[in-house]
Structures are given as C-alpha cells and as structure tokens.
Amino acid sequence: MEELIPEPLTKLGHAVFGFISTVAVLINPVLPALSAILFVIYEVDEYFHLHDEAYEEIREYLYGVAVGLTLLICLRFSGLV
C-alpha cells in the first residue's frame, strides 16, 4: 500500500507533537501527561492492527519531549518562565 505521507515527515510530526505536548505544560500541567497517554494508546492500537513498529514512533515522540524539556529548563534558568 502506498504511503500518503512521506516517512521523514511522519517522523518529524511525532517529534513536533512531543515538543508541543511538553510545552503545553505552560497552559495546563495536565496536558503533557494526557497527550502522552493518548499517544501511547494510539501507537499500541496501531501496532496491534497494522503490526508496525510503534516503539520507533514513541521514540520519535520522546525526542520532541526531550527538546521541549530542554527548552523549558533553559527558559526557567534564564528567568523567562
């Protein structure tokens, strides 16, 4: 089956979602946990139905989380947040 979205773009999308869901802590502290839970549930469901490699997509999500946390820590130390 032909992919609708090129793979590099989906990898970037997972990382961007991880970043945005982490930075969402500035809006509401529950949002990062909620989005992480929903993302993992989605990936596990996709794994069971499509037999894809969900762990890679979760890892890409965590790359975005790491960048978001790094940004938040830097902003905290600089006094901007």
N, C-alpha and C positions, 0 to 999 in steps of 0.2 A: 504494500500500500504506500502510496506517495505521501510524504510529509507535507502538511500545509504550511508549517513554519520551519525555516531552516534551523538545524540543531544549534549553531552558535547563538542564535537569537533566543532560543528557549533557555540555554544555559545562562545567558545574561539576564533573562527575565526572572529566573529563580533567584539569582543573586540580588537583583534590584528589589524583588519582593521581600527578601530577607532584610535588606537595608531599610526599606520603608517601614516594615513592620517593627523593626527595632527602634527607629526614630519616632515612631508613633507613641512611644512612652511619654513624650513631651505633651501629648494631647490627653492621654488617659493611661495610667500604669497597667491596666488590664489588657490593652490591645496587643502588645507583643506576645504575651502568653496565649491569648486567644487565637491570633493568627498562626502561631507556631503549631498549636494543636490541630487547627483546621488543615494546615498544610500537610502535616504528617498523616492525618486521617485520609486526606485526598490521595497522597502518594501511596499509602498502603493499599487503599482500594484499587488504585490504578495498577499496582503491582499484581494483585490477585486476579484482576480481569484481563490485563494486557500482557502480563508477565514481562514487564520492562524492568529496568534497573533503577528502582526507586531510591536506593541508597545514594546513587550519584546525584540525583536531583535534590535530595535532602542535604547532601554535602555542599552543593552549589548554593542552596538557601543559607546554609551556615556560613559560607564565605561572606555573603551580604550582611549577615548578623554580625560577624566579626568586624567588618568595616564600619557598620553603624555604631557598634560599641566603642570602637577606637575613636570615632568622631565625637561621640558623647563624652568620653573620658577627656579628650583634648579640650573640648569646649568647657567642661567642668573645671579643669585645672586652669584654664585661661580666664575663668570668671564670667564667661558669656552665658552660661546656663545655670 
